[in-house]
């Protein structure tokens, strides 16, 4: 050690010893950011989450993006919202396939996957009410049914019974997706035609019977209205079937509640 280093109290590394670089300001800033976001949400444990659950969480994170793009005044953003919705619908299928294929079924996925699906459908329906594509009473009826069936599933889960979706429930889901995708296409087409061709209705009506039919469909929002109406009817019917099939379980729960009260 040199006399100068001895006087200043500094120590020099031994020859051949590995030196640890002092963290620079960028690295210190990254650590602070990670610690800050890890306080309310463990976002930086992402690498420990399995792929199926990552896809489920990705679908939830994309919902505000989808809503913001759809409600934007930009035509490009509105068309992009259709792609985001398609991506969310694809992850809905993909996370289930990955979980079954690679044995990634977890309690988190069992709860959050159907919740993410319902949030996606609910977001699309609320957006449609916001822009006037469908009336609000349809959405109210659909979500009365969804909440009632969710409550029933929670009730029978206490008896370790799982209610599988029947053909009517699957048909309801398909109709809801058709209504949302069809409504988004109609909405984007309307806005695109209004922005690029003021007299597009007249042009379509002069193109013959098919053009007149297309003009009426676009003008009246027939596709989102009637497909959502069909989804409403099927949703209510499938909900009634759920309760009829599981009425005995409901009665048992009510009897147990009466015994506890007594």
TACORDA-V419896 format. One record per backbone hydrogen bond with DSSP energy under -0.5 kcal/mol. NH is the residue of the N-H (numbers start at 1). CO is the residue of the C=O. E is the energy in kcal/mol with one decimal. If there is no record, write none. Layout:
nh->[NH NH]
co->[CO CO]
e->[E E]
This chain:
nh->[6 7 8 9 9 10 17 21 28 29 30 31 32 33 34 35 36 37 38 39 39 40 41 43 45 46 48 49 54 55 56 57 58 59 60 61 62 63 63 65 66 67 68 69 70 71 72 78 79 80 81 82 82 83 84 85 86 87 88 89 90 91 92 93 94 95 96 97 98 99 100 101 102 104 105 110 111 112 113 115 116 117 118 119 120 121 122 123 124 125 126 127 128 129 130 131 132 132 133 134 138 139 140 141 142 143 144 145 146 147 148 149 150 151 152 153 154 155 156 157 158 158 159 160 161 164 170 171 172 173 174 175 176 177 178 179 180 181 182 183 184 185 186 187 188 189 190 191 192 193 194 195 196 197 200 203 204 205 206 207 208 212 213 214 215 216 217 218 219 220 221 222 225 226 227 228 229 230 231 232 233 234 235 236 237 238 239 240 241 242 243 244 245 246 247 250 251 252 253 254 255 256 257 258 259 260 261 262]
co->[2 3 4 5 6 5 14 19 24 25 26 27 28 29 30 31 32 33 34 35 36 36 37 41 42 43 45 46 50 51 52 53 54 55 56 57 58 59 60 61 62 63 64 65 66 67 69 74 75 76 77 78 79 79 80 81 82 83 84 85 86 87 88 89 90 91 92 93 94 95 96 97 98 99 99 106 107 108 109 111 112 113 114 115 116 117 118 119 120 121 122 123 124 125 126 127 128 129 128 128 135 135 136 137 138 139 140 141 142 143 144 145 146 147 148 149 150 151 152 153 154 155 156 157 156 162 166 167 168 169 170 171 172 173 174 175 176 177 178 179 180 181 182 183 184 185 186 187 188 189 190 191 192 193 197 199 200 201 202 204 205 208 209 210 211 212 213 214 215 216 217 217 221 222 223 224 225 226 227 228 229 230 231 232 233 234 235 236 237 238 239 240 241 242 244 246 247 248 249 250 251 252 253 254 255 256 257 258]
e->[-2.5 -2.3 -1.9 -0.8 -0.6 -1.4 -2.2 -0.6 -2.3 -2.4 -2.1 -2.1 -2.1 -2.2 -2.3 -2.4 -2.3 -2.5 -1.7 -0.6 -1.0 -0.6 -1.5 -2.2 -1.4 -0.9 -1.9 -1.6 -2.0 -2.2 -1.7 -2.6 -2.4 -1.9 -1.5 -2.5 -2.0 -0.6 -1.0 -0.6 -2.7 -2.5 -2.7 -2.4 -2.2 -2.1 -0.9 -2.0 -2.4 -2.1 -1.8 -0.8 -0.6 -1.0 -2.1 -2.4 -2.1 -2.2 -2.4 -2.6 -2.2 -2.4 -1.5 -1.3 -2.8 -2.7 -0.9 -1.9 -2.8 -2.2 -2.1 -2.7 -2.5 -1.9 -0.6 -2.2 -1.6 -3.1 -2.1 -1.2 -2.9 -1.9 -2.3 -2.4 -2.1 -2.3 -2.9 -2.4 -2.1 -2.3 -2.5 -2.2 -1.7 -2.0 -2.3 -1.9 -0.7 -0.7 -2.6 -0.6 -0.7 -0.8 -2.1 -2.2 -2.4 -2.2 -1.8 -2.0 -2.2 -2.0 -2.2 -2.7 -2.2 -2.3 -2.1 -2.6 -2.1 -2.0 -2.5 -1.5 -0.7 -0.9 -1.2 -1.9 -1.7 -0.8 -2.1 -2.3 -2.2 -1.9 -2.3 -2.5 -2.1 -2.2 -2.6 -2.7 -2.3 -2.9 -2.8 -2.3 -2.4 -2.3 -2.4 -2.6 -2.7 -2.5 -2.7 -2.2 -2.3 -2.9 -2.6 -1.6 -1.6 -2.9 -1.2 -1.9 -2.3 -2.5 -1.8 -1.2 -0.8 -2.3 -2.3 -2.5 -2.3 -2.1 -2.4 -2.4 -2.3 -2.4 -0.8 -1.3 -2.1 -2.5 -2.0 -2.0 -2.3 -2.3 -2.1 -2.2 -2.2 -2.6 -2.2 -2.3 -2.3 -2.8 -2.1 -2.2 -2.2 -2.1 -1.9 -2.3 -2.6 -1.4 -1.0 -1.9 -2.4 -2.1 -2.2 -2.2 -2.4 -2.5 -2.1 -2.0 -2.0 -2.1 -2.2 -2.1]
